[in-house]
Amino acid sequence: MKTLLAALLLVSSAGGSFGAVLIQVFPSPAPNAFGSPSWNPGYVQNALNALENGLSSVGNPATSPTAYYRVTTEGDRDNIVTGFPSWRGFANPGAMFGPAFANELGNRLHFGVHISGNGTQFSLSGLSFDMESTDAGDIFQFVGDFASPSDTYSSTRIGINYGPDHIKGTGDDVRITSGPATQVVDEIVYVGVGNALAPSDVSCPGTNQATLDCLKAFYDSISPFNITTSYTLKNGDGGTLAMGSATVLFPAAVPEPGTWGLMLFGIAGLAWKRLRR
């Protein structure tokens, strides 16, 4: 049960800038974006509010799956998504955590990002990301950008244009939640890229809970390891405006006896549940 108490640690991100632009990155456990009812607008709204206003938490994670909080570490049950009801690596979450969690589909670690231009305008199309993990297979590696014509601002990544006066909060701000990523803004708030594993990623037989226990054992087998996500922002000429990153530690854990026998290590067949929202 100690892994359920994934500490509500407040994290200070590693932010960096070249000149005025500042990127800050804050990891947070989120509901599964693929089907969890608390993802959007619940968690997304709380995360964007926290990222934009410098809040380390919004809501109570003990009573609401929509709560936002930052982490520096996660346990071996904390980063599992499912196609059946689960929360923090346990099936039947309504009975274990309360009715509000009954229909959730697991959890995914997201690396939220807040970009402030501080007088320099930029666009989402100049943003790229690089997620890497220190386990032997770098199985959480996830690299990409928003330079494609199909990439847009959205309800999970918003741009804020301060208007002609270039001052936030004076009544002429425009909040951009749709349209091409090339739109120029003064600020970006984004729930961030995320990654997790599902029981189907490791061949595990048995009941829903047995598959979750099996995936926990897989996490134990590759721990300790870190997941680090870095964001880089470039201007239209390809010059770097800013960089920022953050790291989450998955510490070593003692595997529970009995779960090892369930696990079939098909690492080559893993199909990680990556997500860019």
N, C-alpha and C positions, 0 to 999 in steps of 0.2 A: 504493500500500500504506500510505501514511502515514495515510490515513483509518481503517485498521484498528486503528491504535494509539490510538483514542479514549481520551485520557489518563485514567488512574485517579485523577483529581483529587478531592480531598476537599473537600466543599462545606460551607460554613456557611450554614444557611438563614436567611431573613428571618422571624423569628417575632415575634408581637405578642400582647399581652394587654390586657384591660381588667379590672383587678383581679387575681384570682389565676389565672385560666385561661390556659394557654399553648399556642399552636399552633406547631409546628415543621414545616417542609416540606423534604423532601430528594429531589431528582430522581435517578432511577436507570434505566438501560437494562434492560429485562426481556425474557424470551422471549415470543413471541406466545401470548397466553392462549387464542387460538382454535386449539388443536391441537398446540402445542409440548409435547413430553413433559416438558420440564424446568420448565414453569410451576408446577404445583401437584401435590404439595406442595413440590417442590425449591426453586425460586426464592422462592415465596410464604413458605415457612417461614424461609428465610434473611433475607428482607426484614423480616418481622415481628419476628424476633429482633433484627436490627440496629436497627430503629426503636424498639423498646421499651427496648433497653439502651444506646442511644447509640453504636452501633458504626458506623464509617464504611465497613466492608467485612466480608463474610463469604464465605470461599471464594476460590478462584483462578480468575478469569475466563479465563485462558489455557488451563486444562485442564477447566473445568466450566461448562456453560451455566446451571447453577443459581446461580452466584455472584452476590452482591449487592455493588454498589459505587455510590458517588455520583458525579455529574458536574456540572460547570458549563458544559461545552461538549460538542457532538456534531458528528461529521463528516457528510459528504454521503451516506454509505452506512449510517449507524448507526441510522436510524429508519425502517426498511422492513420491512413484514410481507408474507408470501407464502402462497400455497396450495401451494407446492412447497418442497422442502428448500432452505434458505438460512440464512446467518448473516452479519451485518455487510455485507449487500449483495452476497454472493457465493453463487452456486449451487454444488451439490456440496460442502457444508460439511464432510462427513466427510473428504474428501481434503485440503481446505485447512486445517482447524482441528483435525482429529482425530476418531476414531470417536465420541466422546461427543456431537459436534455433528451427526451424520449425519442425524438426523430432525427437526431444528429447523426452524421455519417463520418465521424472521426475528425482528425485535426491535421493541419498542415502548417509548417513553419514558413512564415513570410518575412521578407526583409523590406520593411517599409522605408520609404525615402522621402525626404523633404529637401527641395532645392530652392534656394533663395538667390535671386540675381543681384540684389543689393545695388541696383542701378544699371546692371547689364541685362539686356533681354536675350532670350534663347528660345529653343523649341524642343519639344519631346522627341522630334526626329533625330536630334543630336545625342540622344541618351543610349548607352549600351550597358550591359550587365555581364558579370562573370561570377558564377557560383562554382566553388570548388570545395571538395571535402578531403580530409587527410587520411581516410581509410585507404587500404592498399589498392583498391580498385577505383578510387575517386568516383564512387557510384552516384553521388549527388551532383556531379558536374552538369552545369546548365549555363549555356552561353548564348547571348542574342542581343538584339537591338530593336529600335523602333523606327528604322530608316525605310521600311517597306511602305509603298503607297497604300497598303491595306491597314497600316497601323494608324490608330486614332486616339484622341482623348476619349475618356469614357467615365462611367460612374465610379470606377475604381482608381482612375488616374486623372486628376483634374489639373487644368492650368488656370492661373489667375493673371489677367492683364490689368495693371493698375490704372489704365486709361491715360489720357493726355498729360495729366499732371505727374504721372509716374510715382504717385503716393498711394499706399494702400489705405483703404477705409475712408476715403473722402467722397464716396457716393458714385464715382464713375467707374468703379472696378467691374470687370467682366469675368465671370467664372465660366470656364470652357469645359464642357463635359461631353463633347462630341465633335466630330469633324477631323480633318487631317492633322497629323502630328506635326506638320510644318508650321502651324500657327504659332506666332511669336508671343511669349508670355514673360512675366516678371517672376513667377513662382510656380513650382509644380509640387503637388502633394499626391503620393501614390502608395497604395497598400503594399506594393512591391511584389517581386517575383517570389514564388514559393516552390517547395519540393517536399515530398514525403514518399513513403512506401506503403503499399497495400498488401494484404495477405496473399493475393494472387501473384505478387512479385517473387515470392519464395514458395516453393511447392510444399504446402502444409495440408495434411488431411484433417478430417474431424469436424466438430461443431464450430460455430462462429467463434466461440470463446477459445477453442483449441487452436484455431488459426491465428488468433491474436496473440496467444501465449507463444506460439511458434515464432511469430515475427518478432516478438520481444526477445526471444532467445537469439535470433539473428542479429538484432542490434547489439546484444551482449557480446556476440562473437567478433564484432568489428570495433568495439569500443576499447579504449577511448579514442575519439576522433573529433575533429572540428569541422563545422561548415562555415565558410567565409563567403560573403557576397560583396562584390565591389561594383560600383557604378562609376561610369566615366561620361562626362558631358563635353561635347565638342561643338564648336561653332560651324558656320556654313563653309568655312575654308578648311575645315579639318583640324584646326588648332584646339588643343585641350583647354577647356575653361575651368574644369574642376573634377576632382575625384573624391570618393568617399567609400568606406567599407565598414563592415561589422562582422563579428565572429560569435558563433554559439558552440559551446562545448557539450559533447555527449560523453560524460565521464564513464570510466570503467565500472561495470556492475557484475555481481556474482550471479551467474545464470541459475534459475530455479531448476532443481533436479527433475527430471521427467519431461521437460520441454525439449531437451536435446534429442530425445529419441523420436520426436515428431518431425524434426527438421530435415529436409532434403536440400542440401546446398546446391541449388541450380543457379549459381551466380551468373553464368553466361546468358541465362534466359531472362534475367530481370528486365522488367518493363516499367521503369520508374514513373510515378505519377507526377510529372512535372506540370507546372502551371505558370503561365504568364497572363495576368489579368489586366 
